[in-house]
């Protein structure tokens, strides 16, 4: 356990479904992130929340919708996904924006398959 | 945004040998970090080196940073089969920038 918990670990969904990914941290960190990891591609930063405020949205399609209700929880709401959205979705947290002091702490990820 | 580029993309060695991975980046940074990822899992932070540091050690890990060449290396000494994983460098710039990851080096250590 890293201190960042992601659920579910695996998710299979149809293109018309709506589902949510959940991330939880109790490390007292101020920033939380969603990354997408596809095969043979670098990790893609999707969203950044700092002190519960969204500070970055890297041109992510609107079918991905983040939510940060408090500093410990982060959600990624999914709807009408495409097969190319199948990937490992990683949540991370850090004490500061660039992890200057201790780096980022990652969860184990959610393996998403869109059918 | 800038991105670290690891080299080689894949590395296969025997247990007991040393493994060296390199990372190059493009613009000024305030720190560079190395992470490890076991297959299908999250990334684990290994070591962080600040831009004013040249070398750092942590157990069997040794990281160097050459800001003039915009490059870093990660050395794993006396490798073990359990070191088999992908290794990523990540660079952070400024106080408002985000951590940007490279594509990683896939290390295979054979027993």
Interface residues (C-beta under 8 A of the other chain):
Chain A: X2 X4 X6 X33 X35 X40 X41 X42 X43 X45 X48 X56 X88 X90 X92 X94 X96 X97 X98 X99 X100 X102 X103 X104 X105 X106 X107 X108 X109 X111
Chain B: X3 X30 X31 X33 X35 X40 X41 X42 X43 X44 X45 X48 X50 X88 X90 X92 X93 X94 X95 X96 X97 X98 X99 X100 X101 X102 X103 X104
